[in-house]
Amino acid sequence: MKAHVNRQFIKEVEKVFSSRYPFLKIEFPKVGVRWLSEVEEVDGRKWRRQAEDILDSEVGLGDGMTVGELEVRLGELLGVPLVILRRSGNFWIETSMTRNWTLKEQNDHGQELTGGSGG
C-alpha cells in the first residue's frame, strides 16, 4: 500500500519519528521528488495520526528494527528515497556504515556522542 505522500504528511512522519528517537532523524529529499501538491485543507492532527499509523502498523517501527530495515520498509511504502541520520554533537551524520544497528542502538549512541542532551 502506498501512502498519500505530500509534503505535510512527510513532515509529520519526520516529527513522529524524531519524537520517538530524538537522536535520530529521517530526511527526505527536498528536491528531485514530485510531491503531491493537492493537500486537503484539514486539521493537522489527521496527518499526525496517519503518520503514526503508517510507522506503527505498516512499517512496524520499534527499538529492535535496524536502520536498514526501516529504510527499506518506509522507502517501499512511501515510494520516495530517504536517509536516516544520527546526531553526533552538533552535527547529523549518515548511518550508512551502521545500517545493521538497531534504532535503539543508534539512538543510544547518538545520545552518548551528544552528551545526553536531547533535540
Steps between C-alpha positions, in 0.01 A plus 500: 500500500639838402420781739362834388834675479503876520731744672274541805482124555878462461559773760277310743687172438825684577352651820351173628825313438710770669269510801565128553870508415628851585858426395395370159316661214353400168584727214306498177623681189405865468546495122481238229176347627162598365298546817124502468384857511129447553489513877163485666429788732461291815600510860872420530416228752372286213848492345659428838266204560565369150877529554474313832286229338742456211805475728332267751276279284655497154869540585500333842727765651669379818825501694615168350461613137825578323564818305524292182161339563339837566647652184375210287150474652429871510655559158285229343187621674538867414676452168758770571867484599600575857802500725530443874734736684646475851589795715866531586557808714373795297501308172278247326687212335379229264459153645597323178798327665288379793180400315498167688471672840156514658319830541553476876874443457523792258298731724696401812830556317380841381410588857848398620670703225286802577555495874147387586312817408198450274356664189 
